[in-house]
Amino acid sequence: MPQAWSDEFDGPLDLGVWTPETGGGGWGDDQLQVYAAANASVTADGRLALVARRENGTITSARLITKDRVHVRYGRVEARIKVPPGPGVWPAFWLLGADLDRVGWPACGEIDVMEYVGSRPTTVHGTLHGPGYAGLGAGIGTAYDLGRDLSAGFHVYGVQWAPDEIRWHVDGVEYQRLTPGDVPGPWPFRHPFYLLINLAVGGRWPGNDARGIRLPATVLVDWVRIHDAEI
């Protein structure tokens, strides 16, 4: 399958591709972190690091997007990621419709390639959000239990995306397929999307008991690759 685009993180963080999103306010889900550009960097051994830490009573973290820089439609989208341990962390690798500013969310569509909450250390979540099936507990997807702690090492998380089908895989094992017939509303997944990688802390899903959150916490991304896609 031909590779259409990749970032191997073998140099400084490419700010021509990745835009740091900044700020706090809960991000629609009562999350605790404030995103700061300084919390994203590339390590000496060539991994993207998103770090959540406590600074002067504030939890800071990182969120990167490729909006208006790299957009993708269809193909295989995947990343090799190591998640942090402990309750309260909520890392994600996901896609949003590039028409977000024009049509809003969830009309733009959202593809959650992977989400992880530290209180369920063996489980990855893959989800779609669209009109009529959006928000916490309302997206259409599944949880896949690998039977081992995901924070113990790197895993490859991805989707295989076609006009009328999206399939999720982890370490080459497919665990879910969704089609227009599986969602209770429109299927807004036939136009370009952009990439997001972030490390949230707290929020209504993992919970906001900050006493149990182990900080600093770090997400490491070895690479992001897109195959057989329109870029």
Contacts in CASP RR format, 6 or more apart in sequence:
PFRMAT RR
TARGET T0000
AUTHOR 0000-0000-0000
METHOD contacts of the structure
MODEL  1
MPQAWSDEFDGPLDLGVWTPETGGGGWGDDQLQVYAAANASVTADGRLAL
VARRENGTITSARLITKDRVHVRYGRVEARIKVPPGPGVWPAFWLLGADL
DRVGWPACGEIDVMEYVGSRPTTVHGTLHGPGYAGLGAGIGTAYDLGRDL
SAGFHVYGVQWAPDEIRWHVDGVEYQRLTPGDVPGPWPFRHPFYLLINLA
VGGRWPGNDARGIRLPATVLVDWVRIHDAEI
1 76 0 8 1.000
1 227 0 8 1.000
1 228 0 8 1.000
2 227 0 8 1.000
2 228 0 8 1.000
3 225 0 8 1.000
3 226 0 8 1.000
3 227 0 8 1.000
4 72 0 8 1.000
4 75 0 8 1.000
4 226 0 8 1.000
4 227 0 8 1.000
4 228 0 8 1.000
4 229 0 8 1.000
4 230 0 8 1.000
4 231 0 8 1.000
5 70 0 8 1.000
5 72 0 8 1.000
5 225 0 8 1.000
5 226 0 8 1.000
5 229 0 8 1.000
5 231 0 8 1.000
6 223 0 8 1.000
6 224 0 8 1.000
6 225 0 8 1.000
6 226 0 8 1.000
7 14 0 8 1.000
7 17 0 8 1.000
7 18 0 8 1.000
7 48 0 8 1.000
7 223 0 8 1.000
7 224 0 8 1.000
8 46 0 8 1.000
8 223 0 8 1.000
9 42 0 8 1.000
9 46 0 8 1.000
9 47 0 8 1.000
9 48 0 8 1.000
9 221 0 8 1.000
9 222 0 8 1.000
9 223 0 8 1.000
10 46 0 8 1.000
11 42 0 8 1.000
11 46 0 8 1.000
12 42 0 8 1.000
13 40 0 8 1.000
13 41 0 8 1.000
13 42 0 8 1.000
13 48 0 8 1.000
16 69 0 8 1.000
17 66 0 8 1.000
17 69 0 8 1.000
17 70 0 8 1.000
18 40 0 8 1.000
18 64 0 8 1.000
18 65 0 8 1.000
18 66 0 8 1.000
18 69 0 8 1.000
19 64 0 8 1.000
19 65 0 8 1.000
19 66 0 8 1.000
19 67 0 8 1.000
19 68 0 8 1.000
19 69 0 8 1.000
20 35 0 8 1.000
20 36 0 8 1.000
20 37 0 8 1.000
20 40 0 8 1.000
20 62 0 8 1.000
20 63 0 8 1.000
20 64 0 8 1.000
21 35 0 8 1.000
21 63 0 8 1.000
21 64 0 8 1.000
21 65 0 8 1.000
21 198 0 8 1.000
22 34 0 8 1.000
22 35 0 8 1.000
22 36 0 8 1.000
22 37 0 8 1.000
23 34 0 8 1.000
23 35 0 8 1.000
23 36 0 8 1.000
24 31 0 8 1.000
24 33 0 8 1.000
24 34 0 8 1.000
24 35 0 8 1.000
25 31 0 8 1.000
25 34 0 8 1.000
26 32 0 8 1.000
26 203 0 8 1.000
27 200 0 8 1.000
29 136 0 8 1.000
29 200 0 8 1.000
29 203 0 8 1.000
29 204 0 8 1.000
29 205 0 8 1.000
30 202 0 8 1.000
30 203 0 8 1.000
30 204 0 8 1.000
30 208 0 8 1.000
31 90 0 8 1.000
31 200 0 8 1.000
31 201 0 8 1.000
31 202 0 8 1.000
31 203 0 8 1.000
32 59 0 8 1.000
32 201 0 8 1.000
32 202 0 8 1.000
32 203 0 8 1.000
32 208 0 8 1.000
32 210 0 8 1.000
33 52 0 8 1.000
33 59 0 8 1.000
33 60 0 8 1.000
33 61 0 8 1.000
33 199 0 8 1.000
33 200 0 8 1.000
33 201 0 8 1.000
33 202 0 8 1.000
34 58 0 8 1.000
34 59 0 8 1.000
34 60 0 8 1.000
34 61 0 8 1.000
35 60 0 8 1.000
35 61 0 8 1.000
35 62 0 8 1.000
35 63 0 8 1.000
35 198 0 8 1.000
36 60 0 8 1.000
36 61 0 8 1.000
36 62 0 8 1.000
37 62 0 8 1.000
38 60 0 8 1.000
39 50 0 8 1.000
39 51 0 8 1.000
39 52 0 8 1.000
39 53 0 8 1.000
39 60 0 8 1.000
39 61 0 8 1.000
39 62 0 8 1.000
40 48 0 8 1.000
40 49 0 8 1.000
40 50 0 8 1.000
40 51 0 8 1.000
40 62 0 8 1.000
40 64 0 8 1.000
41 48 0 8 1.000
41 49 0 8 1.000
41 51 0 8 1.000
42 48 0 8 1.000
42 49 0 8 1.000
43 49 0 8 1.000
43 220 0 8 1.000
46 222 0 8 1.000
47 220 0 8 1.000
47 221 0 8 1.000
47 222 0 8 1.000
48 64 0 8 1.000
48 197 0 8 1.000
48 220 0 8 1.000
48 221 0 8 1.000
49 218 0 8 1.000
49 219 0 8 1.000
49 220 0 8 1.000
49 221 0 8 1.000
50 61 0 8 1.000
50 62 0 8 1.000
50 63 0 8 1.000
50 64 0 8 1.000
50 91 0 8 1.000
50 197 0 8 1.000
50 198 0 8 1.000
50 199 0 8 1.000
50 218 0 8 1.000
50 219 0 8 1.000
50 221 0 8 1.000
51 61 0 8 1.000
51 62 0 8 1.000
51 199 0 8 1.000
51 216 0 8 1.000
51 217 0 8 1.000
51 218 0 8 1.000
52 59 0 8 1.000
52 60 0 8 1.000
52 61 0 8 1.000
52 62 0 8 1.000
52 84 0 8 1.000
52 89 0 8 1.000
52 199 0 8 1.000
52 201 0 8 1.000
52 215 0 8 1.000
52 216 0 8 1.000
52 217 0 8 1.000
52 218 0 8 1.000
53 59 0 8 1.000
53 60 0 8 1.000
53 61 0 8 1.000
53 215 0 8 1.000
53 216 0 8 1.000
53 217 0 8 1.000
54 60 0 8 1.000
54 215 0 8 1.000
54 216 0 8 1.000
59 201 0 8 1.000
59 210 0 8 1.000
59 213 0 8 1.000
59 215 0 8 1.000
61 198 0 8 1.000
61 199 0 8 1.000
61 200 0 8 1.000
61 201 0 8 1.000
62 198 0 8 1.000
62 199 0 8 1.000
63 196 0 8 1.000
63 197 0 8 1.000
63 198 0 8 1.000
63 199 0 8 1.000
63 200 0 8 1.000
64 196 0 8 1.000
64 197 0 8 1.000
64 198 0 8 1.000
65 96 0 8 1.000
65 194 0 8 1.000
65 195 0 8 1.000
65 196 0 8 1.000
66 194 0 8 1.000
66 195 0 8 1.000
66 196 0 8 1.000
67 96 0 8 1.000
67 98 0 8 1.000
67 100 0 8 1.000
67 194 0 8 1.000
68 98 0 8 1.000
68 194 0 8 1.000
69 194 0 8 1.000
70 194 0 8 1.000
70 195 0 8 1.000
70 231 0 8 1.000
71 98 0 8 1.000
71 192 0 8 1.000
71 193 0 8 1.000
71 194 0 8 1.000
71 231 0 8 1.000
72 95 0 8 1.000
72 192 0 8 1.000
72 193 0 8 1.000
72 194 0 8 1.000
72 195 0 8 1.000
72 226 0 8 1.000
72 229 0 8 1.000
72 230 0 8 1.000
72 231 0 8 1.000
73 161 0 8 1.000
73 190 0 8 1.000
73 191 0 8 1.000
73 192 0 8 1.000
73 193 0 8 1.000
73 229 0 8 1.000
73 230 0 8 1.000
74 161 0 8 1.000
74 162 0 8 1.000
74 163 0 8 1.000
74 228 0 8 1.000
74 229 0 8 1.000
74 230 0 8 1.000
75 160 0 8 1.000
75 161 0 8 1.000
75 162 0 8 1.000
75 226 0 8 1.000
75 227 0 8 1.000
75 228 0 8 1.000
75 229 0 8 1.000
76 158 0 8 1.000
76 159 0 8 1.000
76 160 0 8 1.000
76 161 0 8 1.000
76 225 0 8 1.000
76 226 0 8 1.000
76 227 0 8 1.000
76 228 0 8 1.000
76 229 0 8 1.000
77 95 0 8 1.000
77 113 0 8 1.000
77 158 0 8 1.000
77 159 0 8 1.000
77 161 0 8 1.000
77 195 0 8 1.000
77 225 0 8 1.000
77 226 0 8 1.000
77 229 0 8 1.000
78 113 0 8 1.000
78 156 0 8 1.000
78 157 0 8 1.000
78 158 0 8 1.000
78 159 0 8 1.000
78 169 0 8 1.000
78 224 0 8 1.000
78 225 0 8 1.000
78 226 0 8 1.000
78 227 0 8 1.000
79 93 0 8 1.000
79 113 0 8 1.000
79 114 0 8 1.000
79 156 0 8 1.000
79 157 0 8 1.000
79 158 0 8 1.000
79 197 0 8 1.000
79 221 0 8 1.000
79 222 0 8 1.000
79 223 0 8 1.000
79 224 0 8 1.000
79 225 0 8 1.000
80 154 0 8 1.000
80 155 0 8 1.000
80 156 0 8 1.000
80 221 0 8 1.000
80 222 0 8 1.000
80 223 0 8 1.000
81 91 0 8 1.000
81 93 0 8 1.000
81 114 0 8 1.000
81 154 0 8 1.000
81 155 0 8 1.000
81 156 0 8 1.000
81 157 0 8 1.000
81 219 0 8 1.000
81 220 0 8 1.000
81 221 0 8 1.000
81 222 0 8 1.000
82 151 0 8 1.000
82 153 0 8 1.000
82 154 0 8 1.000
82 155 0 8 1.000
82 219 0 8 1.000
82 220 0 8 1.000
82 222 0 8 1.000
83 89 0 8 1.000
83 91 0 8 1.000
83 116 0 8 1.000
83 118 0 8 1.000
83 150 0 8 1.000
83 151 0 8 1.000
83 219 0 8 1.000
84 91 0 8 1.000
84 118 0 8 1.000
84 151 0 8 1.000
84 199 0 8 1.000
84 214 0 8 1.000
84 217 0 8 1.000
84 218 0 8 1.000
84 219 0 8 1.000
85 118 0 8 1.000
85 121 0 8 1.000
85 149 0 8 1.000
85 151 0 8 1.000
85 214 0 8 1.000
85 217 0 8 1.000
86 118 0 8 1.000
86 119 0 8 1.000
86 121 0 8 1.000
86 151 0 8 1.000
86 212 0 8 1.000
86 213 0 8 1.000
86 214 0 8 1.000
86 217 0 8 1.000
87 117 0 8 1.000
87 118 0 8 1.000
87 119 0 8 1.000
87 206 0 8 1.000
87 207 0 8 1.000
87 209 0 8 1.000
87 212 0 8 1.000
87 213 0 8 1.000
88 117 0 8 1.000
88 118 0 8 1.000
88 119 0 8 1.000
88 201 0 8 1.000
88 202 0 8 1.000
88 203 0 8 1.000
88 206 0 8 1.000
88 207 0 8 1.000
88 209 0 8 1.000
88 212 0 8 1.000
88 213 0 8 1.000
89 116 0 8 1.000
89 117 0 8 1.000
89 118 0 8 1.000
89 199 0 8 1.000
89 200 0 8 1.000
89 201 0 8 1.000
89 202 0 8 1.000
89 206 0 8 1.000
89 213 0 8 1.000
89 214 0 8 1.000
89 217 0 8 1.000
90 115 0 8 1.000
90 116 0 8 1.000
90 117 0 8 1.000
90 118 0 8 1.000
90 199 0 8 1.000
90 200 0 8 1.000
90 201 0 8 1.000
90 202 0 8 1.000
90 203 0 8 1.000
90 205 0 8 1.000
90 206 0 8 1.000
91 115 0 8 1.000
91 116 0 8 1.000
91 197 0 8 1.000
91 198 0 8 1.000
91 199 0 8 1.000
91 200 0 8 1.000
91 219 0 8 1.000
92 112 0 8 1.000
92 114 0 8 1.000
92 115 0 8 1.000
92 116 0 8 1.000
92 196 0 8 1.000
92 197 0 8 1.000
92 198 0 8 1.000
92 200 0 8 1.000
93 113 0 8 1.000
93 114 0 8 1.000
93 157 0 8 1.000
93 158 0 8 1.000
93 195 0 8 1.000
93 196 0 8 1.000
93 197 0 8 1.000
93 221 0 8 1.000
93 224 0 8 1.000
94 110 0 8 1.000
94 111 0 8 1.000
94 112 0 8 1.000
94 113 0 8 1.000
94 114 0 8 1.000
94 115 0 8 1.000
94 195 0 8 1.000
94 196 0 8 1.000
95 110 0 8 1.000
95 111 0 8 1.000
95 113 0 8 1.000
95 193 0 8 1.000
95 194 0 8 1.000
95 195 0 8 1.000
95 196 0 8 1.000
96 105 0 8 1.000
96 108 0 8 1.000
96 109 0 8 1.000
96 110 0 8 1.000
96 193 0 8 1.000
96 194 0 8 1.000
96 196 0 8 1.000
97 108 0 8 1.000
97 109 0 8 1.000
97 110 0 8 1.000
97 188 0 8 1.000
97 191 0 8 1.000
97 192 0 8 1.000
97 193 0 8 1.000
97 194 0 8 1.000
98 108 0 8 1.000
98 191 0 8 1.000
98 192 0 8 1.000
98 193 0 8 1.000
98 194 0 8 1.000
99 107 0 8 1.000
99 108 0 8 1.000
99 191 0 8 1.000
100 108 0 8 1.000
105 129 0 8 1.000
105 134 0 8 1.000
106 129 0 8 1.000
106 130 0 8 1.000
106 131 0 8 1.000
106 132 0 8 1.000
106 133 0 8 1.000
106 134 0 8 1.000
106 135 0 8 1.000
106 188 0 8 1.000
107 130 0 8 1.000
107 131 0 8 1.000
107 186 0 8 1.000
107 188 0 8 1.000
108 188 0 8 1.000
109 128 0 8 1.000
109 129 0 8 1.000
109 130 0 8 1.000
109 188 0 8 1.000
109 189 0 8 1.000
109 193 0 8 1.000
110 127 0 8 1.000
110 128 0 8 1.000
110 129 0 8 1.000
110 130 0 8 1.000
110 134 0 8 1.000
111 128 0 8 1.000
111 159 0 8 1.000
111 161 0 8 1.000
111 166 0 8 1.000
111 189 0 8 1.000
111 193 0 8 1.000
112 125 0 8 1.000
112 126 0 8 1.000
112 127 0 8 1.000
112 128 0 8 1.000
112 129 0 8 1.000
113 126 0 8 1.000
113 157 0 8 1.000
113 158 0 8 1.000
113 159 0 8 1.000
113 168 0 8 1.000
114 124 0 8 1.000
114 125 0 8 1.000
114 126 0 8 1.000
114 157 0 8 1.000
114 158 0 8 1.000
114 170 0 8 1.000
115 124 0 8 1.000
115 125 0 8 1.000
115 126 0 8 1.000
115 127 0 8 1.000
116 123 0 8 1.000
116 124 0 8 1.000
116 125 0 8 1.000
116 150 0 8 1.000
117 123 0 8 1.000
117 125 0 8 1.000
117 205 0 8 1.000
117 206 0 8 1.000
118 151 0 8 1.000
118 206 0 8 1.000
119 206 0 8 1.000
120 143 0 8 1.000
121 149 0 8 1.000
121 150 0 8 1.000
121 151 0 8 1.000
122 145 0 8 1.000
122 146 0 8 1.000
122 147 0 8 1.000
122 148 0 8 1.000
122 149 0 8 1.000
122 150 0 8 1.000
123 143 0 8 1.000
123 144 0 8 1.000
123 145 0 8 1.000
123 146 0 8 1.000
123 150 0 8 1.000
124 143 0 8 1.000
124 144 0 8 1.000
124 146 0 8 1.000
124 150 0 8 1.000
124 155 0 8 1.000
124 157 0 8 1.000
124 170 0 8 1.000
125 141 0 8 1.000
125 142 0 8 1.000
125 143 0 8 1.000
125 144 0 8 1.000
126 141 0 8 1.000
126 142 0 8 1.000
126 143 0 8 1.000
126 144 0 8 1.000
126 168 0 8 1.000
126 176 0 8 1.000
127 139 0 8 1.000
127 140 0 8 1.000
127 141 0 8 1.000
127 142 0 8 1.000
128 139 0 8 1.000
128 140 0 8 1.000
128 141 0 8 1.000
128 166 0 8 1.000
128 178 0 8 1.000
128 183 0 8 1.000
128 189 0 8 1.000
129 135 0 8 1.000
129 138 0 8 1.000
129 139 0 8 1.000
129 140 0 8 1.000
130 139 0 8 1.000
130 183 0 8 1.000
130 185 0 8 1.000
130 186 0 8 1.000
130 188 0 8 1.000
131 185 0 8 1.000
131 186 0 8 1.000
131 188 0 8 1.000
132 138 0 8 1.000
132 184 0 8 1.000
132 185 0 8 1.000
133 139 0 8 1.000
133 140 0 8 1.000
133 183 0 8 1.000
133 184 0 8 1.000
133 185 0 8 1.000
136 204 0 8 1.000
136 205 0 8 1.000
140 178 0 8 1.000
140 182 0 8 1.000
140 183 0 8 1.000
140 184 0 8 1.000
141 176 0 8 1.000
141 178 0 8 1.000
142 168 0 8 1.000
142 175 0 8 1.000
142 176 0 8 1.000
144 168 0 8 1.000
144 170 0 8 1.000
144 175 0 8 1.000
144 176 0 8 1.000
146 155 0 8 1.000
146 170 0 8 1.000
146 171 0 8 1.000
154 220 0 8 1.000
154 222 0 8 1.000
155 170 0 8 1.000
155 171 0 8 1.000
156 169 0 8 1.000
156 170 0 8 1.000
156 171 0 8 1.000
156 172 0 8 1.000
157 169 0 8 1.000
157 170 0 8 1.000
158 168 0 8 1.000
158 169 0 8 1.000
158 170 0 8 1.000
159 166 0 8 1.000
159 167 0 8 1.000
159 168 0 8 1.000
159 169 0 8 1.000
160 166 0 8 1.000
160 167 0 8 1.000
160 169 0 8 1.000
160 174 0 8 1.000
161 167 0 8 1.000
161 189 0 8 1.000
161 229 0 8 1.000
163 189 0 8 1.000
163 190 0 8 1.000
164 179 0 8 1.000
164 180 0 8 1.000
164 187 0 8 1.000
165 177 0 8 1.000
165 178 0 8 1.000
165 179 0 8 1.000
166 177 0 8 1.000
166 178 0 8 1.000
166 189 0 8 1.000
167 174 0 8 1.000
167 176 0 8 1.000
167 177 0 8 1.000
168 174 0 8 1.000
168 175 0 8 1.000
168 176 0 8 1.000
168 177 0 8 1.000
169 175 0 8 1.000
180 187 0 8 1.000
181 187 0 8 1.000
192 230 0 8 1.000
195 224 0 8 1.000
197 219 0 8 1.000
197 221 0 8 1.000
197 224 0 8 1.000
199 217 0 8 1.000
199 218 0 8 1.000
199 219 0 8 1.000
200 206 0 8 1.000
201 213 0 8 1.000
201 215 0 8 1.000
201 217 0 8 1.000
202 208 0 8 1.000
202 210 0 8 1.000
202 213 0 8 1.000
END
